[in-house]
């Protein structure tokens, strides 16, 4: 088998499939005029045949190749990224193909893994991540000259469904902005993180972003998200490249920060949250103490997105740090000058409709 990291593309003007590959500084083009995927596979096969002599050690076992692949990921990413990958592989991948040689791997074998994971109850999001894992592993095999497998048709079963996200309903949201106490050993006390809960609900910040927020990141009515602290206490640059962002505070969000500044203004951290597990535990205790249906802390972010759902999606994506591919509402577009302030005003109106049952003009 040869080395190939791309696949043949259809050229409508020439009515043929074409792929260009390179080996040892020599670049060649291979084509096929056969219609459909048959022609694509034929062009790919021609390229593979030419590259074949470059492949080495195809008899390595998948489980051994996996050790080298995951080691590279651990060197270049945080544990919050590689630990889920490692978990998915140990449960769903290695039991099925760990003892197979990479030269014997087929796309159908990879699809069986995804199908069994679907049958095992995994969500659409997790199945998508599993497919991504398998594609990345195959890419690493190709780059390492261990295989030419290119699983272009690997897919999540159509019947897979995303898990429903629970959010705070209006009554619970009003309770959150009315009650600032929790129960501690049977007594009513001020909840130390009440402003963090509220700020997350009106800004869409992720828990790790709340923990990582510093007063130095707050400039007047602007907040810059520069870091996140993951569940392992590691500082990262956020979930994705869009996580680093800036946004304009609504009136309510500004008031929350003003109140919090009286508590922690002399410190570095805005909310002084010790860890994500501590934050989650305190939030759950707050919900139980105030008869609020519990939702995970991350879902306060979903509450914000639902609150803002009537705004243009292009205005919401920059606020929550979603990528272009993320289906927040529509196609991402940069805000024009002055639109950030307008978005903040519109968000404030929608929040006040829920909290006061009347709009703020």
Buried (B, 14 or more C-beta within 10 A) or exposed (E): BBBBEEBBEBEEEEEBBBBEBEBEEEEEEBBBEBEEEEBBBBBBBBBBEBBEEBBEEBEBBBBEBBEEBBEEBBEEEBBBBBBBBBEBBEEBBBEBBBEBBBBEBEBEBBBEBBBEBBEEEBBBEBBBBBBEBBBEBBBBBBEBBBBBBBBBEBBBBEEBEEEEBEBBBEEBBBBBBEBBBBBBEEEEEEBBBBBBBBBBBBBBBBBBBBBBBEBEBBEEBEBBBBBBBBBEEEEBBBBEEBBBBBBBBBBBBBBBBEBBBEBBEEEEBBBBBEBBEEBBEBBBBBBEBBEBEBBBBBBBBBBBBBBBEEBBBBBBBBBBBBEEEBEBBEEBBEBEEEBBEBBBBBBBBBBBBBBEEEEBE
